[in-house]
Amino acid sequence: MKEGALPRFAANLTMLFNEVPFMERFAAAAKAGFKGVEYLFPYDFPAEELAKQLSTHGLTQVLHNLPAGDWGKGERGIAIFPDRVDEFKAGVTKAISYAKALKCTQLNCLVGILPQGADAKKHHDTLISNLKFAASALKNEGIKLLIEPINTRDIPGFFLTHTKQALDIIAEVGSDNLYDQYDIYHMQIMEGDLARTIEANLPKIAHIQLADNPGRNEPGTGEINYPFLYEFIDKIGYKGWIGAEYKPKTDTVAGLGWLPK
């Protein structure tokens, strides 16, 4: 790969550097050569402590999620639930306060798991309404709102599962502040055709994440041709970050041979 090629890579601190406690992962990521970080949620920690880790280690906070319900009980977002709209809106306010403190310019909304037998149309309509609210609230703060399709093998029943569905939702919401978060791993499982899908929808893709398949391990451990994708994504002019959201096969640092230098 040519020198300086390719978008910037961000370490996902929820999944990488689990050899050390969370607050020590910022230093570990910087030492490994990452310039940006992302993680699922910041809310278990005071924003000022996280901000100090970022500034101390010269890291950019690239992304985190809106509050997504009770993660420990298996919830994966609340944006589709008609009876939890107030909770969703309160979560948007909380997420904005953290994002501003962390100088984070992108927030992802995990939409949620549709209960078996539930009215899909009713939940869809709730999602549209909530996204209109969140996209507007975030736009006022200069923060992009993202939605992420996720594969149904890892999260059965997840409401948002394909790129076209995400794009249709974005169109229905009608905001210029709502984007797709394109996770290469999830979309390889659900639809494939990675390069053409990314290129065709580049203006609406604000963030990319990666892991190989099968296994969700490091790039190079599975079927996805990552060297080709790196070059391709660079060539078509993607300007965002790529979040390394995979499960290290062994030790995080030992597995970083994939990271372009």
Secondary structure, DSSP 8 states (H G I E B T S, - for coil): --TT-S-EEEEETTTS-TTS-GGGHHHHHHHTT-SEEE-S--TTS-HHHHHHHHHHTT-EEEEEE---S-GGGT--B-TT-GGGHHHHHHHHHHHHHHHHHTT--EEEE-B-B--TT--HHHHHHHHHHHHHHHHHHHHTTT-EEEE----TTTSTTBS--SHHHHHHHHHHHT-TTEEEEEEHHHHHHHT--HHHHHHHTGGGEEEEEE--TTTS-STTSSS--HHHHHHHHHHTT--SEEEE----SS-TGGGGGGS--
